[in-house]
Amino acid sequence: MLLPWCLDYLDRLEELLGVHSRFENGGQPDDHLDLIDQARGVYRGRLPCPGRR
């Protein structure tokens, strides 16, 4: 299934941003992290619920 892969990718992207990124101002990292969290919500919302067929 593609969705767990996408969630793993977002986790790795967040880690890379924390370690290797350079931003012009202090708010930019938070903007990126908020966007990543929004994307996680979208993907989690598309995961099938346990027990649902």
Order of alpha helices (4+ residues) and beta strands (2+ residues): alpha-alpha
